[in-house]
Amino acid sequence: MQVVNSGNTVEECRFEVVGPCADWATVEPESLSLYPGATGSATVKLRPPRAAQVAPGETPLGLRVVPTTDGSETVVLERSVSVRPFSEITSELVPPASSGAWRGRHRLAVDSKGNTPVTIALSARGATERSRLAFDSAEVEIPPGQAKFATLTVRPAKRLWRGTPITHPFQVIVTPLVPEGHDPDEPVVLDGCYEQQAILPRWLPRALAVAVLVAVALVGLWYSVLRPTVRSAAREAVTPQVVASAARQGNATPDGGKNGQGPGASGGGASAGPAGSGGASPSPNAGASAKPGGSAKPGGSAKPGRSTAPGGPAVPESARVQVRDAVGGGATRRTAYAVPKGKTFELTDMVVQNPQGDAGTLVVSTGDGQLLNLALENFRDSDYHFVTPVQVRSGGRVTITVSCREVGKPVKAPAPGQCSEYLFLGGKIAANGEADG
């Protein structure tokens, strides 16, 4: 710019840039002082920032010249400035590494810092053929100063059921598409990777092994602890009263008679035997002594469940007795069964019960000697069946002797104060003549 002082006095003028270019234009020098008839020059420098805010194309430029002596003679010079377009992009892969058993997902962020819209071509290539890569969109158009996102999916060519994870490296190429006649921009290359994990986790075999061990432990616990406890509780629930009631219900006939009574049986002094033993059940006065005719006294043996007339057939007979004994005292002896006069008792079955788990000794004997000598701690329930019946003659007794050394502790029940054992006898009773024959 040239300025001529056509006046007759010394003049000074200032320069001001106005219009859209004012923010990025300067004048050097900012003012000139000229003598009359003198000429001076100033330079306008334009430095548009490389930013998306500066639009490309023709931009008006104004320069105001203001005289210091007479401001009314201000002059504004105008012309246009051509701002060229430019493109600049930056890209980022988020996350750069992914993992999964079925696929990996990445997001590609492309930011346009140029002052003109730009179209981006997206592509990806793997380091091997063991993975497939695909974008949700092959091209993306980005306005000036904005960012766009694209999703990249990485899928393995083969499934990995178990084993060490496999790493699949790949590259993403971001290529700006420029119009013809413009210098091409360099593509942006980003590195990424996808870790293919096994479908079956590593902890699965250990979890299965632990599950099998737990199942085995539970089965062992059932058979070693819980099942014996349940069976013991069930046996303890079978009291003489329950057995007698079941036997009466099973032996009743429509005409009011009793099944299993022989033609010559005497019902007046007989008591029902347990179900399944020929219709006989334990006498209510278990442990009482039996007398011919059916009378019983406390502390004696159980009275016979069946009595027969002389010469009658042998009929089933049974008895049950409970023995309680305290720790530290002498042994307690009870009569389980007393054979009536003129009869012979054929003992075929014997059941001994230790429901509390007591410790001590239990002896079953007859007049001829001991039948059993047992340690209580070795059993809870024990049954004996004799192929050859044990003969107990007329007037003989079957007795049980208990010596308590330690009282047992039932599961989930109050601790008892004494040892408690049961004896059940089963067999047949017949007249002496029939038994001898």
Buried (B, 14 or more C-beta within 10 A) or exposed (E): EEBEBEBEEEBEBBBBBBBBBEEBBEBEEEBBEBEEEBEBEBEBEEEBEEBBEBBBEEBEBBBBBBBEEEEEEEEEEEEEBEBEBBBBBEBEBEEEBBEBBEBBEBEBEBBBBBBBEBBBBBEBEBEEEEBBBEBEEEEBEBEBEEBBEBEBBBBBEEEBEEEEEBEBEBBBBBBBEBEEEEEEBEBBEBEBBBBBBBEEEEEEEEEEEEEEEEEEEEEEEEEEEEEBBEEBBEBBEBEBEEBBBBBBEBBEEEEEEBEBBBEBBBEEBBBBBBBBBBBBBBBBBBBBBBBBEBEBEEEBBBBBBBBBEEEBBBBBBBBBBBBBBEBEEEBBBBBBBBBBEBBBBBBBBBBBBBBBBBBBBBBBBBEEEEBBEBEBBEEBBBEBEEEEBBBBBBEBBBBBBBBBBEBBEBEEEEEBEBBBBBBBBBBBBBBBEBBEE
